[in-house]
């Protein structure tokens, strides 16, 4: 019964966090139509998408403010608004897209099995992933954080030694913890809600994940806090199947177009409440803010 009540508490917390993001200003037409003359100069829409007349895109459904389901049962979030922008750029209407919910471990298999055209799903760039799929140019810059209970004795990352930390299976934090914090026990889950549950029922001393998600959780849960340490600041990219040069050309050209028009910041401003602007304002591509993937060794192998 206690575990059931805790699970209900996690579901309530996720719902509250989603609702908090939903309170932001309604999303505008951030993916404005491009004139026919301008379109002619850009790479054409891949024939498979064009003939279908709509996109099929994989997105997160439990990760506010990037991909989640509203109380009304609709997909919402930054990634979803980017998908809508792609639909407007391709077809002139933001509703010409179908969404497929994916989890951290299911994202790449869903893409490779051709269930979706692309994935816009909080996908951090790594060299290992880039060997099996292609990445677009960056469309968001994420940073890792650690969420702990208010009464936690973890005040810095080195305090994790001997503790148990939760994160999602297949995430960059999964591999970083195993590579660099060998004395830390790791609970791997398939969803963010399961990792939160591990913290709430005391099976884990903390939850390591992207700040974009954890900021919303901490803002709505008075029993938790974020450590000040930031780590693994690596951009996200849109996932594209290997060998689909036409898809990569279309996606990259439109991401660059949206960056030049400052549309990613427009989307972000319409996705989050004003009080979070200062946290996220430098995390999106803007005319004077170019995000770059890391070079050299994979950051998940670099211990600090």
Secondary structure, 3 states (H helix, E strand, C coil): CHHHHHHHHHHHHHHHHHHHHHCCCCCCCCCCCCCHHHHHCCCCCCHHHHHHCCEEEEEECEECCCEEECCCCCEECHHHHHHHHHHHHHHCCCCCEEEEEECCCCHHHHHHCCCCCEECCCCECCHHHHCCEEECCCCEEEEEEEEEECCCCCCCHHHHCCCEEEEECCCHHHHHHHHHCCCCEEEEECCHHHHHHHHHCCCCCEEEEEHHHHHHHHHHCCCEEECCCCEEEEEECCEEECCCHHHHHHHHHHHHHHHHCCHHHHHHHCCCCHHHHHHHCCCCCECCECCCCCCCCCHHHCCC
